[in-house]
Amino acid sequence: MSAVHTKGYVRRDRATAMGTQPPILLGYTLDDEEATTLTNVLQSTLGDVSVDYRPTPAGTRSAIESAEILVTFGLTDELLERAQSLEWIQALSAGVDSYDVATIESREIVLTSASGVHAQPAAEQAIGYMLAFERNFPAAFSNQQRGVFERYAVGELHGSTVGIVGLGAIGRRVAELATPFGVETIGLKRDLSTGGDVVDELVGPEDLESLLVRSDHVVLCCPLTEQTRKMIDTQALRTMNDDAVLINVGRGGLVDEPALERALQRDWIGGAALDVTATEPLPGDSVLWKLSNVLLTPHTAGATPAYMDRCASIVAKNYRAYVDGDLTGLTNRIV
């Protein structure tokens, strides 16, 4: 197998190696159960492909020096520097904002994500948040904890307006699950050439204010970029209705957290359901823990027993495309 040298790194000649079965390195970011599930599915799907699981940081550091393919939940700068022969990184997360994408791109390493695997559970959780606030489940739980039988005000999801910021896999699924409840859906995305089939109205980023004004539930499921960082700031929160609920199943950095705390304390909005926060774990002294109009979950919206099976399907499909030299056929290619 021939190799070429690019920017100081030893690289496989893709054209020469096309059709071979290069091994897959699973790094220490996977636990034993995840690695076993992924290995079993890949080997049953791809045949005799070699899967090398290194459960410790030291083992991963050693193996990555000659690895061509890495499947991982994350990649430190140190490991990236050691990866002298790396050709393809398959991230097992939907987002890649924790990866040094610029360096990966400069070294001509292919990077793919697992976008889409979170869609069903994250969308179900978003719907759960909406129902919890409309039917006032927090009040019911409080009554149960206190051992009292008291009635409380409730609403209906039917007839409300749901604004969905980001119509990727998660946002689309939120719209699909919300529609049977009889809600109006407004979707916001940058590229308006697609996405209009799942929402009642499709708008661009310039119409964020209009979406906020009209929505009873605002669901954030867009990626974190320089354009979306702290997009929900004081102005945005003051724009929302005083009984509207902000739902974040995207990234904590989408929200200006101090501004959200003020908005919740001063009743600018009706409440917030947060699966992600600016700092995770959420600091113990955060006021968000103590506010009765907040629902907090520990970044579990994308969790599902089917997670690794769904990831394995993406990895297997991408592996076949990679081995065939069809880089345009890779699913969720970032660079």
Secondary structure, DSSP 8 states (H G I E B T S, - for coil): --EEEETTEEEE-HHHHTT----EEE-TTS-HHHHHHHHHHHHHHHSS--EEE--SHHHHHHHHTT-SEEEES---HHHHHH-TT--EEEESSS--TTS-HHHHHHTT-EEE--TTTTHHHHHHHHHHHHHHHHTTHHHHHHHHHHT---------STT-EEEEE--SHHHHHHHHHHGGGT-EEEEE-S-TTS-TTSSSEEE-GGGHHHHHHH-SEEEE-----TTTTT-B-HHHHHHS-TT-EEEE-S-GGGB-HHHHHHHHHTTSSSEEEES--SSSS--TT-GGGG-TTEEE--S-TT--TTHHHHHHHHHHHHHHHHHTT-GGG-TTB--
